[in-house]
Amino acid sequence: MTTARDPVWHASRLVQWGLRPLARPAQEAEYRELVERYFDDGVLRNTVRELADGLGLHVLDVSEHGVVLAPMEDSIFALKPADFRPGSSKVDDRLLDGLAQVAIAATVFPRARDLDEDPDIVRSPVTVDEVETQLRQLCERLSEEARGAPDPSADDERRGLTEAWRVYMQRLDSMETRDSRKAMRATRRIIEYALDRLREFGCFTQVRQGSEVAWQPTRRYQVIVQQLAGTALFQLVRDALNGPTSPGEGEG
């Protein structure tokens, strides 16, 4: 790497590496050098953050594992729902994709206190069956809570979640009346697709557990989900799965 270059050039290179989620400093000499310099050089560190901010990116984390960036809502790098499932314009498919993502996160982080732990802790791989169990449990809990309750307003955080679980339950019911095994395959496919897409974004790796395929969450995925843990939507999901957290609950 040419150290005589302007700090802005080096900062731009590091941001560019961060936009390659599958790249690893351990495998790329320039990437590794830039990460090491980021920790040692305050000017470079500030320049990286300013540059990222100008591009509409949050710098969530920088470590020996690489740079984790997250787009702001108006960033050109923000992933649109249509980008996640190219070729599909169905709103229902997008709602189910979002619901699957919620179930995957809840499976990787089953307890509230897990979200506060060091992202360097290696999480157990998850299987499609485990995520599907979590997804069905979530939808059943939300269905129970909705009985006799008014529909959420248009600006309510719960509205999108409500629409998603209703689509899921309707699709599941219509399939299971004909062939329960077919319904199982269909819901599994939604989850498999979500996990495969997350793997493409560097959030999971695929591993084997005996004869079964499983997905191992990466440090990148843990950092991203931990950043989302404070959102109102994530809190709604946690409450639906575990009940509202009371003071001291989940500690120890």
C-alpha positions as CSV (number, residue, x, y, z in Angstrom):
1,M,0.0,0.0,0.0
2,T,1.3,3.5,-0.9
3,T,1.6,5.3,2.5
4,A,2.4,8.6,0.8
5,R,-1.2,8.9,-0.4
6,D,-3.6,11.4,1.0
7,P,-5.6,10.3,4.1
8,V,-8.8,10.7,2.1
9,W,-7.6,8.2,-0.4
10,H,-6.8,5.7,2.3
11,A,-10.2,6.4,4.0
12,S,-11.9,5.8,0.7
13,R,-10.2,2.5,0.2
14,L,-11.2,1.3,3.7
15,V,-14.8,2.3,3.1
16,Q,-14.6,0.5,-0.3
17,W,-13.4,-2.7,1.5
18,G,-16.3,-2.3,4.0
19,L,-18.7,-2.3,1.0
20,R,-17.4,-5.8,0.1
21,P,-19.1,-7.9,2.9
22,L,-17.4,-11.1,1.9
23,A,-13.9,-9.6,2.0
24,R,-11.7,-10.4,5.1
25,P,-8.6,-8.5,6.3
26,A,-6.9,-11.9,7.0
27,Q,-7.1,-12.7,3.3
28,E,-6.4,-9.2,1.9
29,A,-3.1,-7.5,2.8
30,E,-4.3,-3.9,1.9
31,Y,-7.5,-4.4,3.9
32,R,-5.5,-5.6,6.9
33,E,-3.1,-2.7,6.8
34,L,-5.9,-0.2,6.5
35,V,-7.7,-1.7,9.5
36,E,-4.5,-1.6,11.6
37,R,-3.9,2.0,10.5
38,Y,-7.5,2.9,11.4
39,F,-6.8,2.1,15.0
40,D,-3.4,3.9,15.1
41,D,-4.2,7.0,13.1
42,G,-6.8,9.4,14.5
43,V,-6.9,11.5,11.4
44,L,-7.7,8.5,9.2
45,R,-10.3,7.3,11.7
46,N,-12.1,10.6,11.6
47,T,-11.8,10.8,7.8
48,V,-13.3,7.4,7.4
49,R,-16.3,8.3,9.5
50,E,-16.8,11.7,7.8
51,L,-16.5,10.1,4.3
52,A,-18.9,7.3,5.3
53,D,-21.4,9.8,6.6
54,G,-21.3,11.8,3.4
55,L,-22.1,8.6,1.5
56,G,-25.1,7.9,3.8
57,L,-23.3,5.1,5.7
58,H,-23.0,4.4,9.4
59,V,-19.7,2.8,10.6
60,L,-21.0,0.2,13.0
61,D,-17.8,-1.6,13.7
62,V,-14.2,-1.9,12.8
63,S,-12.2,-4.9,13.9
64,E,-9.7,-7.4,12.7
65,H,-12.7,-9.1,11.1
66,G,-13.3,-6.1,8.9
67,V,-15.5,-3.0,8.6
68,V,-19.2,-3.2,9.2
69,L,-21.2,-0.5,7.4
70,A,-25.0,0.1,7.5
71,P,-26.8,2.5,5.1
72,M,-28.9,5.4,6.3
73,E,-32.5,5.5,5.0
74,D,-31.8,7.9,2.2
75,S,-28.4,6.4,1.2
76,I,-27.9,5.2,-2.4
77,F,-26.5,2.0,-0.7
78,A,-29.8,1.2,1.1
79,L,-31.2,-2.1,0.1
80,K,-34.8,-1.9,-1.1
81,P,-37.2,-4.8,-0.6
82,A,-37.3,-5.4,-4.4
83,D,-33.5,-5.8,-4.3
84,F,-33.7,-8.6,-1.8
85,R,-36.0,-10.7,-4.0
86,P,-35.3,-9.6,-7.6
87,G,-38.0,-10.4,-10.1
88,S,-40.9,-10.4,-7.6
89,S,-43.2,-7.4,-7.3
90,K,-45.6,-9.1,-4.9
91,V,-46.1,-7.2,-1.7
92,D,-46.9,-10.4,0.2
93,D,-43.6,-11.9,-0.7
94,R,-41.8,-8.9,0.7
95,L,-43.8,-9.0,3.9
96,L,-42.9,-12.7,4.3
97,D,-39.2,-12.0,3.6
98,G,-39.2,-9.4,6.4
99,L,-41.0,-11.7,8.8
100,A,-38.4,-14.4,8.0
101,Q,-35.6,-12.0,8.9
102,V,-37.2,-11.2,12.2
103,A,-37.5,-15.0,13.0
104,I,-33.9,-15.6,12.1
105,A,-32.7,-12.8,14.4
106,A,-34.9,-14.2,17.2
107,T,-33.5,-17.7,16.7
108,V,-29.8,-16.5,16.8
109,F,-30.6,-14.3,19.9
110,P,-33.2,-16.2,21.9
111,R,-32.7,-14.2,25.1
112,A,-32.7,-10.4,25.6
113,R,-29.3,-10.5,27.3
114,D,-27.7,-12.2,24.3
115,L,-28.0,-8.9,22.5
116,D,-25.7,-7.3,25.0
117,E,-22.9,-9.8,24.7
118,D,-19.6,-9.4,22.9
119,P,-20.1,-10.0,19.1
120,D,-16.8,-12.0,19.2
121,I,-18.7,-14.8,21.0
122,V,-19.4,-17.5,18.5
123,R,-23.1,-18.2,18.2
124,S,-24.5,-21.6,17.5
125,P,-25.5,-22.4,13.9
126,V,-29.3,-22.3,13.2
127,T,-31.3,-24.7,11.0
128,V,-34.3,-24.0,8.8
129,D,-36.4,-26.1,11.2
130,E,-35.4,-24.0,14.2
131,V,-36.2,-20.8,12.5
132,E,-39.5,-22.1,11.2
133,T,-40.5,-23.1,14.8
134,Q,-39.6,-19.6,15.9
135,L,-41.6,-18.1,13.1
136,R,-44.7,-20.1,13.8
137,Q,-44.5,-19.4,17.5
138,L,-44.2,-15.7,16.8
139,C,-47.2,-15.7,14.4
140,E,-49.3,-17.7,16.9
141,R,-48.5,-15.3,19.7
142,L,-49.3,-12.2,17.6
143,S,-52.5,-13.8,16.5
144,E,-53.5,-14.4,20.1
145,E,-52.7,-10.8,21.1
146,A,-54.7,-9.5,18.2
147,R,-57.9,-11.2,19.2
148,G,-60.4,-8.5,20.2
149,A,-57.8,-5.7,19.8
150,P,-58.3,-2.9,17.2
151,D,-56.1,-2.9,14.1
152,P,-53.0,-0.7,14.6
153,S,-53.0,2.7,13.0
154,A,-51.1,3.5,9.9
155,D,-48.2,5.1,11.8
156,D,-48.0,2.3,14.4
157,E,-44.8,0.2,14.4
158,R,-46.9,-2.8,14.9
159,R,-48.9,-2.4,11.6
160,G,-46.2,-3.8,9.3
161,L,-45.7,-6.8,11.7
162,T,-49.4,-7.4,11.8
163,E,-49.8,-7.4,8.0
164,A,-46.9,-9.8,7.7
165,W,-48.1,-12.4,10.2
166,R,-51.6,-12.3,8.7
167,V,-50.2,-13.0,5.2
168,Y,-48.1,-15.8,6.6
169,M,-51.0,-17.4,8.5
170,Q,-53.4,-17.1,5.5
171,R,-50.9,-18.7,3.1
172,L,-50.1,-21.4,5.6
173,D,-53.8,-22.2,6.2
174,S,-54.6,-22.3,2.5
175,M,-51.8,-24.7,1.8
176,E,-52.4,-27.0,4.8
177,T,-56.0,-27.6,3.8
178,R,-54.6,-29.4,0.7
179,D,-51.3,-30.8,1.7
180,S,-49.5,-30.1,5.0
181,R,-46.2,-31.4,3.7
182,K,-46.4,-29.0,0.8
183,A,-47.1,-26.2,3.3
184,M,-44.0,-27.1,5.3
185,R,-41.9,-27.1,2.2
186,A,-43.2,-23.7,1.2
187,T,-42.6,-22.0,4.5
188,R,-39.1,-23.7,4.7
189,R,-38.3,-22.2,1.3
190,I,-39.0,-18.7,2.5
191,I,-36.5,-19.2,5.3
192,E,-33.9,-20.9,3.2
193,Y,-34.0,-18.1,0.7
194,A,-33.6,-15.5,3.5
195,L,-30.6,-17.4,4.9
196,D,-29.0,-17.8,1.5
197,R,-29.4,-14.0,0.8
198,L,-27.8,-13.2,4.2
199,R,-24.9,-15.5,3.4
200,E,-24.3,-13.5,0.2
201,F,-24.1,-10.4,2.4
202,G,-21.5,-11.9,4.6
203,C,-23.9,-12.5,7.6
204,F,-23.8,-16.3,7.6
205,T,-21.7,-19.1,6.5
206,Q,-23.1,-22.5,5.6
207,V,-22.0,-25.5,7.7
208,R,-22.9,-29.2,8.2
209,Q,-24.5,-30.7,11.3
210,G,-24.4,-34.3,10.6
211,S,-26.5,-34.8,7.5
212,E,-28.2,-31.5,7.9
213,V,-27.3,-28.1,6.5
214,A,-27.1,-25.2,9.1
215,W,-26.2,-21.5,8.9
216,Q,-23.5,-20.1,11.2
217,P,-24.0,-16.4,12.1
218,T,-20.9,-14.3,11.5
219,R,-19.6,-11.4,13.7
220,R,-20.9,-9.0,11.0
221,Y,-24.5,-10.3,11.5
222,Q,-24.2,-10.0,15.3
223,V,-23.1,-6.4,15.1
224,I,-25.9,-5.5,12.7
225,V,-28.6,-7.1,14.8
226,Q,-27.3,-5.6,18.0
227,Q,-27.6,-2.2,16.4
228,L,-31.2,-3.0,15.6
229,A,-32.1,-4.2,19.0
230,G,-33.1,-0.8,20.3
231,T,-35.7,-0.3,17.6
232,A,-39.4,-0.3,18.5
233,L,-40.1,-3.2,16.0
234,F,-37.5,-5.4,17.6
235,Q,-39.0,-4.7,21.0
236,L,-42.4,-5.7,19.7
237,V,-41.0,-9.0,18.5
238,R,-39.2,-9.7,21.7
239,D,-42.3,-9.0,23.8
240,A,-44.4,-11.2,21.5
241,L,-42.0,-14.2,21.9
242,N,-41.1,-13.8,25.6
243,G,-43.6,-11.4,27.1
244,P,-42.8,-7.9,28.3
245,T,-39.5,-7.7,30.1
246,S,-39.8,-6.7,33.7
247,P,-37.0,-5.1,35.8
248,G,-34.3,-7.6,36.4
249,E,-35.7,-10.2,34.0
250,G,-33.1,-12.0,31.9
251,E,-30.2,-10.9,34.1
252,G,-27.6,-13.2,35.6
